Amino acid sequence: MRPTARATAGLSRRWLAIGPGTAQAVQALGTPGRRRRVVEVGDVYEALLRGGRGPVAGCVVAAPLLRSRPAAQVQALKRWFGERTALYMLGSTGSREHDARLDALQVRRVAPRGREERGPGRRGSADRAARRLAERCLAVVERPPAVARLLLGTARRVSGAGRVTLFVRRGRRLARFNERARKAPEPSATPGTRLQAFGDSLAARALRAQGPLVGWAARGGPRGYRGSAYVLLPLVAHERVEGLLCLTDLPEDRPPGAARLTRWSRLFQPGAAALRAARRSARWRRRSGRDALTGLPNRGAFARALDRDLERANRSGDGLAVALLDVDHFKAVNDTYGHEVGDRVLKVVARRLAQEFRATDMVARYGGEEFAVVLPLGAAGTGPGPARPEVEDVLDRARRRVGGEPIRFGREGTALTVTISGGFALRGPGTTSAAALLAIADVALYQAKAAGRNRIVRGQPDRGGASGPPAGPPHGSNGGAT
């Protein structure tokens, strides 16, 4: 039994109109007399923030917005909404090179209807710097630490501050990112301690005011400040404070004037939008990587973890085991007791399995009543020899844990005992790909089912590509439970 694909028909009917004049162009692309559902936004950043995550029918982007870094913006839209999203450009960028690059990215042209909207006029140096920062953040918007690293580096360059700290809003608390490698080309941003954002602190005052805060503090102290002047610069996006830049050890120990503070605020405005987009992207990835019923990682998250661990094992020569586990007679449970009881069985089995493996292992719901486990091993786990005893022991202990205690449900406390069958494969000279390991583990699982269920079988790769019979007597009893 495999999970069904999530219905996205409602989402895929949306169109994004990005920039002036694009809403009319969206309607013009459709069937005459039938209006489309349009979400109007001002730029690509706002499209990422307001458009949600997932498929959309298409996007129409005003050409002036693509005059700078067109490839980065188009690729960000495709990463966010899907590679198959239809992209249209209203008008021309005025650059043959940019237009040719957009054509190569399969961005279609749409002629403007009525009077063509004029693009932005000449910008000042602060606006150009803000635009460059926005473009750089756009390329790494799906990685919050990378966005923080860009903001830290930009703040250090424009302010000349000897010490820069970025606080990122997380609910009612702040997570700190420090500039640590001063001699590196880019300062490193690493999550630090969390601080309470509300109270009588200077950070709380700046957050409440949503505006720059400057002043002088005592020199030295436990953190060894060389100067006394400081600047606290809130990063605000959509009337919400997303972060706070703290600049200390300023040049000549003097805070900037009002004009410079205004320029800095304009410069870091895209940074606030980038932090918001990065936070939403991270939240979406966390939610999309979890199975809604059991709370375990889903099949997509398991595939990514397996590819990552297998690449590391192939490079270092360490061992790796992949196991597929299946609940025995699960269809009979659904037919006899109903799907509500079946869901409870899956939840309990998932919880018991997760408790039996290490933090470095991954237990995921592979589909239906099937679970998958990836177990990184040490260097002794490689080679064509017999399976490491601890791998079989761990999997068999998990099997016994699932079937060792009945699952109770209903007001009468009805007891139901379920068992699992499993097959696993070890990385070896002939099994260095995820597909090969999963195929061997899948054959071993079916061998465990055919042998009577409630057992663990090790899969054996065959030189012809098929799995041979299990090596030695399998774990478990001869009869299946349930």
JOCORNOR-V92910 format. One record per backbone hydrogen bond with DSSP energy under -0.5 kcal/mol. NH is the residue of the N-H (numbers start at 1). CO is the residue of the C=O. If there is no record, write none. Layout:
nh = <NH;NH>
co = <CO;CO>
//
This chain:
nh = <12;13;13;14;15;16;17;17;18;18;19;19;22;25;26;27;28;29;30;30;34;35;37;38;39;40;41;47;48;49;50;51;54;57;58;59;60;61;61;62;63;65;66;67;73;74;75;76;77;78;79;80;81;82;85;86;87;88;89;90;91;91;99;100;101;102;103;104;105;106;107;108;108;110;128;129;130;131;132;133;134;135;136;137;138;139;140;140;141;143;146;147;148;149;150;151;152;153;154;155;156;157;158;159;160;162;162;163;165;166;167;168;168;169;170;173;174;175;176;177;178;179;180;180;182;184;190;192;195;197;205;206;207;208;209;210;211;213;215;217;220;224;225;230;231;232;233;233;234;235;236;237;240;242;242;243;244;245;246;246;247;247;248;248;249;250;251;253;254;261;262;263;264;265;266;267;268;269;272;273;274;275;276;277;278;279;280;281;282;283;284;285;286;287;288;289;290;291;295;297;298;302;303;304;305;306;307;308;309;310;311;312;313;314;315;316;317;319;321;322;323;324;325;326;327;328;330;333;334;335;336;337;338;338;342;343;344;345;346;347;348;349;350;351;352;353;354;355;356;356;357;361;362;364;365;366;366;367;370;371;372;373;374;375;376;377;381;382;391;392;393;394;395;396;397;398;399;400;401;402;403;404;407;408;409;413;414;416;418;421;422;423;424;425;427;428;431;437;438;439;440;441;442;443;444;445;446;447;448;449;450;451;452;453;457;459;460;461;462;465;468;471;472;475;477>
co = <8;9;10;11;37;58;15;39;16;60;17;41;19;21;22;23;24;25;26;27;31;33;13;36;15;38;17;43;44;45;46;47;80;14;14;86;16;59;88;18;90;62;63;64;69;70;71;72;73;74;75;76;77;78;82;57;106;59;108;61;89;110;95;96;97;98;99;100;101;103;102;87;106;89;124;125;126;127;128;129;130;131;132;133;134;135;136;137;138;140;143;143;144;145;146;147;148;149;150;151;152;153;154;155;156;248;249;248;246;177;244;166;175;242;173;170;195;168;193;166;190;164;178;188;180;181;188;176;174;172;201;202;203;204;205;206;206;232;230;228;225;221;220;215;247;213;231;245;232;243;234;240;237;235;240;235;167;233;165;244;231;245;163;246;229;229;159;250;251;257;258;259;260;261;262;263;264;266;268;269;270;271;272;273;274;275;276;277;278;279;280;281;282;283;284;285;287;296;291;363;289;298;299;300;301;302;303;304;305;306;307;308;309;310;311;312;313;378;375;425;373;423;371;421;369;419;327;329;330;331;332;333;333;334;338;339;340;341;342;343;344;345;346;347;348;349;350;351;352;353;354;358;374;372;297;364;370;370;367;325;364;323;362;321;374;319;378;379;388;388;389;390;391;392;393;394;395;396;397;398;399;400;416;406;414;410;409;407;416;326;455;324;457;322;320;431;428;433;434;435;436;437;438;439;440;441;442;443;444;445;446;447;449;448;422;424;468;459;466;462;460;458;470;456;454>
//
